[in-house]
Amino acid sequence: MSLKIGIVGLPNVGKSTLFNALTRTKGAQAENYPFCTIDPNVGIVEVPDERLKKLEELVKPKKTIPAVVEFVDIAGLVKGASEGEGLGNKFLANIRECHAIAQVIRFFEDPDVIHVHGGINPKLDMDVIHLELILADLDTVSRKLSETEKKAKSGDKELIKNTSTLSRLKEALEAEKLVINMEFTDEEKKFVKSLFLLTNKPFLYIANLKESQLADFDAEKVKKDLNLGNFEEILPISAKVEEDLVSFSDEEAKEYLKELGLKESGLNAVIKSAYRLLGLQTYFTAGEQENRAWTVRIGAKAPEAAGVIHTDFERGFIKAETISYQDFVDCGSEVAAKEKGKMRMEGKEYVVKDGDIMHFKFNV
């Protein structure tokens, strides 16, 4: 699977500047007026993973293919977007296709960059975006509820259950709650997922700061100020710093980040956070022709991991030859790992671990 993250926020909060920096492009316009991003800009970036580089050194394949993340820069949303204000529903539809939503919140002061609310107020900005997504979902749920209630009069048990779930959703959304924070049974989760609700996606919050604000950023205080939950993350990022990093070499970038007191780039931080939020991990395939990183959910069993490569692999799964990343590195090669008994034959019930190096056997 390829992870897709939608970048949202009010106009002029630095979304397009951040998008350009994260994707190492100049594709998105970054002008000082609302709605300069007329169509969603899409950028594909590699998932940084030092393990893949190490495997490349050991295996020396003809090519190496990293896992990727797709970023979608969506035009600035404004109050009333759910009713078509600004560029409205067109852009809300683009968010539905994403696995997670990264909301950029403006913390930086700059009199030369217009703010649609006339001043810096991170909590208000966040609440406006949330409310527009909630209102869009409320419209979806209300229409579906009206349709399902009529059909449920036939006495169909599944439709009756769905009507009950939709009623709960409607009640929660009317109370301005995000669907992602609601509790459902496994059966209900499947139904709710089929609705493609905007607020049923994990949220990642990005505090866009000036370079001088990075060192003193207090994430816990900001989370409290924004009323975020314990498992919600806010990442301090300077879009301007990320933009500067584009022209630096790896060594220059490391030194620059060190001077700013940062352990990693904003790109790395965003991707790691998204993987955590979505419960994702990486496994590898390695060989003379190709080394490749694959993204799979945490808890996935071997056939599901095989299916990430091709659905035929999952359907005809027989077994998976598996070596842990550390065993592979310690042994220096697949042959050596096999000779030392570090290669395991795993069956259908094997739960894939992060960093596993796998080769699948399957029937066509």
C-alpha positions, 0 to 999 in steps of 0.5 A, a space after each residue: 500500500 502507498 500512504 496518502 496524506 492530505 495537507 489541509 489548513 486555512 489560506 496563507 498558513 504555509 501549506 503550499 510552502 510546506 508541500 513544496 519543501 516536503 516533496 522537494 518541488 516547486 510545484 505548488 504556488 505559494 502566493 500571498 492570497 487565498 485559493 492560490 492552490 486551484 487544483 490539488 498538487 500531488 507529490 511522491 516522496 521516498 520514506 526515509 529508511 537507513 535499513 534499506 541503504 544498509 541492505 543495498 550495501 550488502 546485497 548490491 542489487 541492480 535497483 533499490 525501490 523505497 516505500 513512498 508517501 503521496 502528499 496532496 496539497 489541498 486548497 485552503 479551506 475557509 468557514 463555509 467550505 462545506 456549503 461551497 464557500 471558497 472552493 468548497 466541496 471540490 476540495 473536501 472530496 479530495 480529502 476523502 481519498 487520503 488515509 490521513 489528514 495533516 492540518 497545518 496551523 499557523 503559529 508564525 507572525 508576519 504582517 506581510 502575510 495576510 491571515 483570513 481571520 485578521 490575527 494569529 489564533 491557532 485554536 480558532 483556525 483548528 476549530 474552523 477546519 474541524 467544523 467544516 469537515 464535521 458539517 460535510 460529514 453531517 450532510 453525508 450521514 443525514 442523507 444516508 440515514 434518510 435513505 436507510 431508514 426508508 429501506 429498513 422498514 422492510 425489516 432487514 436486520 442489517 439495515 436496521 443495525 446500520 440505521 442505529 449506527 447512522 443515528 449515533 453518527 448524526 448525534 455525535 456530529 451534531 455535537 461537533 465530535 470527530 468520528 475518529 474519536 468514537 467507539 464502534 464494534 468491528 461490524 460497525 467499523 466496517 460500515 462506517 469505513 464504507 461511508 468515507 467520512 472525513 472526520 474518520 481519518 487520523 489527524 496529524 497537526 503541524 505547527 508552522 513556526 518561524 525558525 526562531 520559534 523552533 527551539 522553545 516550542 512546548 508541544 505539551 503546552 500547545 496540545 493542552 491549549 488546542 485541547 488535543 488528546 494524549 494520542 494526538 500529535 503536534 509537530 513543530 515545523 518551520 516551512 521556511 527551514 524545510 524549504 532551505 533544506 531542499 538546496 542542502 547536501 545531506 551533510 549540510 542538512 544534518 549540520 543545519 538541523 543540529 544548529 537549530 536543535 532538531 534531530 530530523 527534518 520535518 519530512 521525516 517527522 511527518 512520515 514517522 508520525 503518519 506511520 504511527 497514527 495509521 499503525 503501519 510498518 515496513 518489511 523488505 524483499 531483497 535479491 540481486 535484481 531488486 531490493 524493495 521496501 513494502 508498507 503493511 499494517 502492524 499485526 498483518 499476517 504473512 498472506 496479507 503482507 504477500 498481498 501488498 506485492 500482488 493479490 495473487 501472492 495472497 490468494 496462493 500463499 504457501 509460506 514465507 522465507 523470513 529473516 529478521 533485519 538484524 539477523 540479515 545484517 549480522 550474517 551479511 547475506 541471505 546465504 550466510 543467514 540460511 547457513 546459520 539457521 536464521 532463515 525461518 519458514 513461516 506459515 499463514 498465521 505468522 505475524 509480520 514484524 517491522 524490518 522482516 526480510 521476506 520471500 513468498 512461495 505461492 501457487 499461481 
